[in-house]
Every structure is written in structure tokens, then in C-alpha cells.
Amino acid sequence: MINYGTLYFDHYTKFLGRPIDREVYKYSEEMPSIQILKYENVFEECLVYTTLGLSKYTEVVGDYIEISMVVDGAFNSSGFILANTLFYCVQNQMQIGRGIAISGIENIDAAFVHKYNKSAVYFTELYAFPEEYSTALTDSYERDGKLLLAFFISKSEYDYFAKHGAEKFEDLLEEGNVDPFNVKRALVV
């Protein structure tokens, strides 16, 4: 049986180097923890946050998945918000994949929402990473691990996504030349 924690950690090391920090989040004593690993020097002036432990929730989230988030600011809040958003998904039996958005960040970190005007986390396919980074390959016939990108969006962007769907929302972001790593970016809606 594959140890997906080791598989993902080795995958991160191959593409991102060694983490500069690690935070461990627990929802309850009965539930497995989710670690947030931090990496620097991957993208200029940004930190990369990666999850380790979400793959323990495969039966709930639908697949062996871990998440990467890249931000150019909000370094003290991003990991905490990401972990809590993922626990929300697990608690509500939500499958995580491309085209999922979770609003309500103000319930996690109201100061972040006030400062950056971003109140939701959007999940999609990876952007700006090498193509090979999107899959943590196993050496056997077991399921490979997948990686998704998460980034912050505003309430108006969330509302647009909810009304028009993932395809139109992502087209809008592309047309607006949106940098999803820029936490202070202007809104497209």
C-alpha cells in the first residue's frame, strides 16, 4: 500500500525544495491532521503553501488530492485559512476538484477579508507550475496523487462563479489577465 504522505512529501521536495516552515492543524482529536508546508524561492516574492494530509480524507473528497496555494502577501493568514477551508469541505462531505469555491473566509479571518477584499477560496487546476507537478506518481498500479491550486477570490467574483460556472469564471480571469497569486490584485467583477 502506498504511503501518500511520503509520496507527496517526496514530490514536493523534487519540485519545490525543502520547506521553510510547517504548521499542523487539527479539527478534532478524532480526525487526522492537515499540515501546511511553506516554501520560498519557487515564485518571485511569493510563498508556496502545500497541504499534507488531505489525502487521508480520500473517501470524503473523492480522490488522493493535495492542494497548493501561492501568495505574494498575507503570509501569516494564508495557511490558517487554507487549512480551515479544507476542514470545512471535509466536515460537509464535499468533493474537492476543479471549479469548487468556498465562501465565508470572514468567519475564519475577518481582518484578512477587510484588508484584501477576498472572501472565498477557489480550487482549480494548477497554474504556472511545471506540468509534471500536477501528479504525484506512484511506482505501482495504485492511484496517483493529484494536486490542485487554490487561490483567493472576492465576494463579487464568487457570486459571478456561482451564477455562471467554472468555465465562464476562469475565462473571465484569463481575459482580465488575473494573477491568482496576487492577494492585493484588482477585482475582475
ZIHU-V856088 format. One record per backbone hydrogen bond with DSSP energy under -0.5 kcal/mol. NH is the residue of the N-H (numbers start at 1). CO is the residue of the C=O. Records with the same first field share a line. If there is no record, write none. Layout:
NH = CO  CO
//
This chain:
4 = 2
7 = 3
8 = 4
9 = 5
10 = 6
11 = 7
12 = 8
13 = 9
14 = 10
15 = 11
16 = 12
17 = 12  13
20 = 38
21 = 38
23 = 36
25 = 34
31 = 28
34 = 25
35 = 52
36 = 23
37 = 35  50
38 = 21
39 = 48
46 = 43
47 = 71
48 = 39
49 = 47  69
50 = 37
51 = 67
52 = 35
56 = 53
57 = 54
58 = 55
60 = 57
61 = 57
62 = 58
65 = 63
66 = 146
68 = 148
69 = 49
70 = 150
71 = 47
72 = 181
77 = 74
78 = 74
81 = 77
82 = 78
83 = 79
84 = 80
85 = 81
86 = 82
87 = 83
88 = 84
89 = 85
90 = 86
91 = 87
92 = 88
93 = 90
94 = 89
96 = 61
99 = 123
100 = 97  123
102 = 121
103 = 101
104 = 119
105 = 119
107 = 104
108 = 105
109 = 105
113 = 109
114 = 110
115 = 111
116 = 112
117 = 113
119 = 153
120 = 153
121 = 102
122 = 151
123 = 100
124 = 149
133 = 130
134 = 131
135 = 132
136 = 145
137 = 135
145 = 136
146 = 64
147 = 134
148 = 66
149 = 124
150 = 68
151 = 122
153 = 120
158 = 154
159 = 155
160 = 156
161 = 157
162 = 158
163 = 159
164 = 160
165 = 161
168 = 164
169 = 165
170 = 166
171 = 167
172 = 168
173 = 169
174 = 170
175 = 171
176 = 172
177 = 174
178 = 173
180 = 178
182 = 179
183 = 181
185 = 182
//
